[in-house]
Amino acid sequence: MGDAAGEAALDRELKGLIADVLGLAPEQAAAFGPESGLFGHLPELDSMAVAGLLTEMEDRLGIVIEDDEVDGEMLETYGALLAFAKSKLAPR
């Protein structure tokens, strides 16, 4: 996932996924930047929506998210969530 095209594709996929799961306008999700607040900032992203978001990430990105990997910091900003997704897709 080190190339710019791959990172841009992941960025688009993650923003689309967030828009789909939370019922946001695609333009709203597309405007997210690294510092855009998520959990605690978007009323649509409550504790119930977090489970749906993580499940959809697993399905669409082909990753496995363990319970102990989920914390407030990873969901605090879009940049943190994107960094988490990148780390899960990085070759081991």
C-alpha positions in Angstrom: 0.0 0.0 0.0 3.0 2.3 -0.4 2.1 3.8 -3.8 0.1 7.0 -4.2 -2.5 5.4 -6.4 -3.2 2.7 -3.9 -3.5 5.2 -1.1 -5.9 7.4 -3.1 -8.0 4.3 -3.9 -8.2 3.4 -0.2 -9.1 7.0 0.7 -12.0 6.9 -1.8 -13.1 3.5 -0.7 -13.1 4.5 3.0 -14.9 7.7 2.4 -17.6 5.9 0.3 -17.9 3.2 3.0 -18.4 5.9 5.7 -21.0 7.6 3.6 -22.9 4.3 2.9 -22.8 3.1 6.5 -23.7 6.4 8.1 -26.1 7.6 5.4 -24.1 10.7 4.7 -24.1 12.6 1.5 -21.1 11.5 -0.6 -20.0 15.1 -0.9 -19.8 15.3 2.9 -17.7 12.2 3.2 -15.5 13.3 0.3 -14.7 16.5 2.1 -13.1 14.7 5.0 -9.5 15.5 5.7 -7.0 14.0 8.1 -8.3 16.2 11.0 -12.0 15.7 10.4 -13.6 14.5 13.6 -15.6 11.2 13.5 -16.7 9.6 16.7 -18.1 12.3 19.0 -18.2 14.8 16.1 -20.6 13.1 13.7 -24.0 12.5 15.3 -24.6 9.6 12.9 -21.5 7.7 14.2 -22.8 6.5 17.6 -21.7 3.3 19.4 -24.1 1.2 17.4 -22.9 2.6 14.0 -19.3 1.9 15.0 -20.0 -1.9 14.8 -21.6 -1.5 11.4 -18.7 0.6 10.2 -16.0 -1.9 11.3 -17.9 -4.8 9.9 -18.2 -3.0 6.5 -14.5 -2.2 6.6 -13.7 -5.9 7.1 -16.0 -6.9 4.3 -15.0 -4.3 1.7 -11.3 -4.1 2.5 -10.8 -7.8 3.2 -9.3 -7.3 6.6 -9.9 -8.7 10.1 -10.3 -6.2 12.9 -9.7 -7.7 16.4 -11.7 -6.3 19.4 -8.5 -5.2 21.1 -7.5 -3.1 18.1 -10.6 -0.9 18.4 -10.2 2.2 20.6 -11.3 5.8 20.7 -8.1 7.2 19.1 -8.6 5.1 15.9 -12.1 6.5 15.5 -11.4 10.1 16.6 -10.5 11.5 13.2 -10.7 10.4 9.6 -6.9 10.5 9.4 -6.6 8.0 12.3 -9.1 5.7 10.7 -7.4 5.9 7.4 -4.0 5.2 9.0 -5.5 2.2 10.8 -6.9 0.8 7.5 -3.5 1.3 5.8 -1.8 -0.6 8.6 -4.2 -3.5 8.3 -3.5 -3.6 4.5 0.2 -3.3 4.8 2.2 -6.5 4.0 3.3 -8.4 7.1 
